[in-house]
Amino acid sequence: MCEVYKDGQVFYVGDNGRMPEGFCGWAWDDIYKDVQTLRFNGDFSWFGEPGVSVNCCTDGLRPVVFKIERV
């Protein structure tokens, strides 16, 4: 398991769009495009739920799956 995150942990991205404190920089790089798309009111038509995406970091040994939601 990844030692950076705990199951169910929640992070918020502010209006500035910056990486939340305590977030892994490598994981942020992997999910950044989805975060920005949702932040600017875009959606992913193939996902089927407006304002939501699921993405993961690319660490092949300790991957973490992120549910990204526009609130």
Backbone hydrogen bonds, N-H to C=O, Kabsch-Sander energy under -0.5 kcal/mol:
donor,donor_aa,acceptor,acceptor_aa,energy
9,Q,6,K,-2.1
14,G,12,Y,-0.6
17,G,14,G,-1.7
23,F,20,P,-1.8
28,W,24,C,-2.6
29,D,25,G,-2.0
30,D,26,W,-1.4
31,I,27,A,-1.9
32,Y,28,W,-1.8
35,V,31,I,-2.3
36,Q,32,Y,-2.7
37,T,33,K,-2.3
38,L,34,D,-2.3
39,R,35,V,-2.5
40,F,36,Q,-1.8
41,N,38,L,-1.8
42,G,37,T,-2.9
45,S,43,D,-0.7
47,F,44,F,-1.9
48,G,44,F,-0.9
52,V,49,E,-1.4
53,S,68,I,-2.3
55,N,66,F,-2.5
57,C,64,V,-1.9
60,G,58,T,-0.9
66,F,55,N,-4.0
68,I,53,S,-3.4
68,I,66,F,-0.7
69,E,67,K,-0.5
70,R,51,G,-2.7
71,V,69,E,-0.5
